[in-house]
Amino acid sequence: MTAPAAAERATPRRWWAYWPALVGLAAAVVQIASGVEPGTVSITVAVAASCYLAAAALGTPWVAWAGIPAGSATVVGGEAAGLPWWTGLSTYAVVLLLIGVARHGRGRSLAEQALAVLAYGGLAVTAILVSPRVGLALAGTALACHALWDLRHLRRGDVVPRSLAEFCIALDIPLGAAAILLAATGSPASMG
């Protein structure tokens, strides 16, 4: 551990230093309150993974924050054009990958993020193709597992800013857990 990292851990953080986690938790609460469905949880997983790919492709960590509205706009734009949400995000991911290869060649970080988008995106699409109950459980599990991906990057301090990893962990765990719980209890209102 580097000296600045050790000093950062030794210094207590003020409550406002936790703003990313608070915003992530608030986003999870809003999504849970408005209804937890396989499609919305799947979109959350896929957009989260694409944020990491955007940062790796452009070699700039803060781009991951810009990836949230960019990925969301891609979903909305695709649906407005009559396409399933995943076609827009798949195209977005391919464009990011091509940009990354053109800018950096085939680097390890870009390859890892591309594989993560493929894995998480594949699970997200599968979740909308199976029964609602199974899909909700699958999407929730994928989202909760994405929190481990966030934690990995938080600890390493690479690809994305610490603030984005904290935000994602605080969003992924409660929303993923809510999806799993609602799928397990078979709540019909949650699986529309």
C-alpha positions as CSV (number, residue, x, y, z in Angstrom):
1,M,0.0,0.0,0.0
2,T,1.4,3.4,-0.9
3,A,2.0,6.1,1.7
4,P,-0.9,8.4,0.5
5,A,-3.3,5.4,0.4
6,A,-2.3,4.5,4.0
7,A,-2.8,8.1,5.1
8,E,-6.2,8.2,3.4
9,R,-7.3,5.1,5.3
10,A,-6.0,6.4,8.6
11,T,-7.8,9.8,8.3
12,P,-11.5,9.5,9.3
13,R,-13.8,10.7,6.5
14,R,-16.5,13.3,7.1
15,W,-20.1,12.3,6.4
16,W,-20.1,14.3,3.1
17,A,-17.2,12.2,1.9
18,Y,-19.7,9.4,1.5
19,W,-21.8,11.2,-1.0
20,P,-21.3,8.6,-3.8
21,A,-22.6,5.8,-1.5
22,L,-25.5,8.0,-0.4
23,V,-26.5,8.8,-4.0
24,G,-26.2,5.2,-5.0
25,L,-28.3,4.1,-2.1
26,A,-30.9,6.8,-2.9
27,A,-31.0,5.6,-6.5
28,A,-31.6,2.0,-5.3
29,V,-34.4,3.1,-3.0
30,V,-36.1,5.1,-5.9
31,Q,-35.8,2.0,-8.2
32,I,-37.1,-0.3,-5.5
33,A,-40.0,2.0,-4.6
34,S,-41.0,2.4,-8.2
35,G,-41.1,-1.4,-8.8
36,V,-38.4,-4.0,-9.3
37,E,-38.8,-5.8,-12.6
38,P,-36.4,-8.0,-14.7
39,G,-36.1,-5.4,-17.4
40,T,-35.1,-2.4,-15.2
41,V,-32.7,-4.5,-13.2
42,S,-31.2,-5.9,-16.4
43,I,-30.7,-2.4,-17.8
44,T,-29.1,-1.3,-14.6
45,V,-26.6,-4.2,-14.8
46,A,-25.8,-3.6,-18.5
47,V,-25.4,0.2,-18.1
48,A,-23.1,-0.3,-15.1
49,A,-20.9,-2.6,-17.0
50,S,-20.8,-0.2,-20.0
51,C,-19.6,2.6,-17.7
52,Y,-16.5,0.7,-16.9
53,L,-15.9,-0.1,-20.6
54,A,-16.3,3.6,-21.5
55,A,-13.6,4.5,-19.0
56,A,-11.2,1.8,-20.2
57,A,-11.8,2.6,-23.9
58,L,-11.1,6.2,-23.4
59,G,-8.4,5.7,-20.8
60,T,-10.0,8.3,-18.6
61,P,-11.6,7.3,-15.3
62,W,-14.1,10.1,-15.0
63,V,-15.7,9.0,-18.3
64,A,-17.4,6.2,-16.2
65,W,-19.6,8.9,-14.6
66,A,-20.5,10.2,-18.0
67,G,-21.3,6.7,-19.0
68,I,-24.4,6.6,-16.8
69,P,-26.3,9.3,-18.8
70,A,-24.8,8.1,-22.1
71,G,-25.8,4.5,-21.5
72,S,-29.3,5.6,-20.3
73,A,-29.7,7.8,-23.3
74,T,-28.7,4.9,-25.5
75,V,-31.4,2.7,-24.0
76,V,-34.1,5.5,-24.3
77,G,-33.0,6.3,-27.9
78,G,-33.1,2.7,-29.0
79,E,-36.5,2.1,-27.5
80,A,-37.8,5.3,-29.1
81,A,-36.6,3.9,-32.4
82,G,-38.6,0.7,-31.7
83,L,-35.5,-1.4,-30.8
84,P,-35.1,-3.5,-27.7
85,W,-32.9,-1.8,-25.1
86,W,-30.1,-4.3,-25.4
87,T,-29.6,-3.6,-29.1
88,G,-28.7,0.0,-28.4
89,L,-26.4,-0.9,-25.5
90,S,-24.8,-3.7,-27.6
91,T,-24.0,-1.2,-30.3
92,Y,-22.7,1.3,-27.8
93,A,-20.4,-1.4,-26.3
94,V,-19.1,-2.3,-29.7
95,V,-18.4,1.3,-30.6
96,L,-16.6,1.8,-27.2
97,L,-14.5,-1.3,-27.9
98,L,-13.5,-0.1,-31.3
99,I,-12.6,3.3,-29.9
100,G,-10.5,1.6,-27.2
101,V,-8.7,-0.6,-29.7
102,A,-8.0,2.3,-32.0
103,R,-6.7,4.4,-29.1
104,H,-4.8,1.9,-27.0
105,G,-4.5,-1.4,-28.9
106,R,-5.4,-4.5,-27.1
107,G,-4.7,-3.6,-23.5
108,R,-5.5,-5.8,-20.5
109,S,-7.9,-3.3,-18.9
110,L,-9.9,-2.9,-22.2
111,A,-10.0,-6.7,-22.6
112,E,-11.2,-7.2,-19.0
113,Q,-13.9,-4.6,-19.3
114,A,-15.1,-6.0,-22.7
115,L,-15.4,-9.5,-21.2
116,A,-17.3,-8.0,-18.2
117,V,-19.7,-6.3,-20.6
118,L,-20.2,-9.5,-22.5
119,A,-20.8,-11.5,-19.3
120,Y,-23.0,-9.0,-17.4
121,G,-24.8,-8.0,-20.6
122,G,-25.4,-11.6,-21.5
123,L,-26.9,-12.3,-18.1
124,A,-29.0,-9.2,-18.4
125,V,-30.4,-10.2,-21.8
126,T,-31.0,-13.7,-20.6
127,A,-32.9,-12.3,-17.7
128,I,-35.5,-10.7,-19.9
129,L,-35.9,-13.8,-22.1
130,V,-36.8,-16.3,-19.3
131,S,-39.8,-16.3,-17.0
132,P,-40.3,-13.1,-15.0
133,R,-39.5,-14.8,-11.7
134,V,-36.3,-16.5,-12.9
135,G,-35.4,-13.4,-14.8
136,L,-35.7,-11.2,-11.8
137,A,-33.6,-13.6,-9.7
138,L,-31.0,-13.8,-12.5
139,A,-30.8,-10.0,-13.0
140,G,-30.7,-9.4,-9.2
141,T,-27.9,-11.9,-8.8
142,A,-26.0,-10.4,-11.7
143,L,-26.4,-6.9,-10.2
144,A,-25.3,-8.1,-6.8
145,C,-22.3,-9.8,-8.3
146,H,-21.4,-6.6,-10.2
147,A,-20.9,-5.1,-6.7
148,L,-17.9,-7.5,-6.4
149,W,-16.6,-6.1,-9.7
150,D,-17.0,-2.6,-8.2
151,L,-15.2,-3.6,-5.0
152,R,-12.3,-5.0,-7.1
153,H,-11.9,-1.7,-8.8
154,L,-12.4,0.3,-5.6
155,R,-9.6,-1.7,-3.9
156,R,-7.2,-1.5,-6.9
157,G,-8.0,2.1,-7.6
158,D,-8.1,1.5,-11.3
159,V,-10.3,2.1,-14.4
160,V,-13.0,4.1,-12.7
161,P,-12.9,6.8,-10.0
162,R,-13.3,5.6,-6.4
163,S,-16.5,7.7,-6.2
164,L,-18.2,5.7,-9.1
165,A,-17.2,2.3,-7.5
166,E,-18.7,3.4,-4.2
167,F,-21.9,4.7,-5.9
168,C,-22.3,1.4,-7.8
169,I,-21.7,-0.8,-4.7
170,A,-24.4,1.1,-2.8
171,L,-26.8,0.8,-5.8
172,D,-26.0,-2.8,-6.8
173,I,-26.3,-4.6,-3.4
174,P,-29.7,-3.3,-2.2
175,L,-31.3,-3.4,-5.7
176,G,-29.9,-6.8,-6.5
177,A,-31.0,-8.1,-3.1
178,A,-34.5,-6.7,-3.5
179,A,-34.8,-8.4,-6.9
180,I,-33.6,-11.7,-5.5
181,L,-36.0,-11.4,-2.5
182,L,-39.0,-10.5,-4.6
183,A,-38.2,-13.3,-7.0
184,A,-38.0,-15.7,-4.1
185,T,-41.3,-14.6,-2.6
186,G,-43.0,-14.5,-5.9
187,S,-44.5,-11.1,-5.4
188,P,-46.7,-10.7,-8.5
189,A,-46.6,-6.9,-8.3
190,S,-42.8,-6.9,-8.7
191,M,-42.6,-9.2,-11.7
192,G,-45.1,-7.5,-14.1
